[in-house]
Amino acid sequence: MLEGRDLRCELLGSDALGQSIGRCITNEGELGALVVKAGAALDCPSQSGGRFASLESARARELITLGEECR
């Protein structure tokens, strides 16, 4: 998915559990959005504020269960 693409990552802070939160951006957009759009992940609203929810596929919602930290 990232082969041949530039990638820039930055730390944004940490969540309530003390885990680091960051984002990575390619020349095609934010990596989180690309992974959700590809059906390989679901939006984690507690970390993204729901920015990627509209990119989720119905199939991904059937197959993937969000962890408690994302609810």
N, C-alpha and C positions, 0 to 999 in steps of 0.2 A: 504494500500500500504506500510505502514511503520511498521506495527505491527511486533515485534520481531527483528527489525533491529536497529543497532546503527546509530545514526545521529549526525553529527558534522556540525555546521553552523559558518560562519564567515562573517563579514561585509567587503565589498570591497571598499566602498566609497559612493558617491551619484551621482545622475544623474543631468541633466540640470535643472530639476524642484525642486531639493533639496530633492528628495526621496532617502531613503537609498537603496543601492544595495548590495546584499549578495549572498552567495551560500551555499547550504547544500549538504553534501555528505553522502551517506550511504555506506554500504559494497558492494553494487551493482553498485555504480556510483553516478554521480551528480543527485540530485533530479529533477532539471529542465529537464534533458535529459529523465529521467524515466517518468515524467508526459507527455512530448511531445510524447514520444514513445508509451505511453498508449492511445494516442488520446484525452487526456483531456485538452490539451493546444497547442498553436502554439509557435514557436520561436519568441522571441522579439529581433529583430536584433540590435536595438539601445542599448540594455543592454547586449546581449550575443555575439555580433559581428557575429551573424549568425551560431554559433556553433551547434545549434540543428535543423537547417532548414532541413537537410537531414533525420531527424527522423520523420518529420510530415507525417501524413496520408492524403490522398486525402479527406477522409470523414471529418476529423477535419478542413481542409481548407474550405470545404463547409459550415460547421456549425458554425465556430468561426470567429469573426471579430476582428482584432487587433485594439487596441486603438491608438489614434494619437501619444501617447508617445512611441510606439513601431515602428513607421515607420521611 
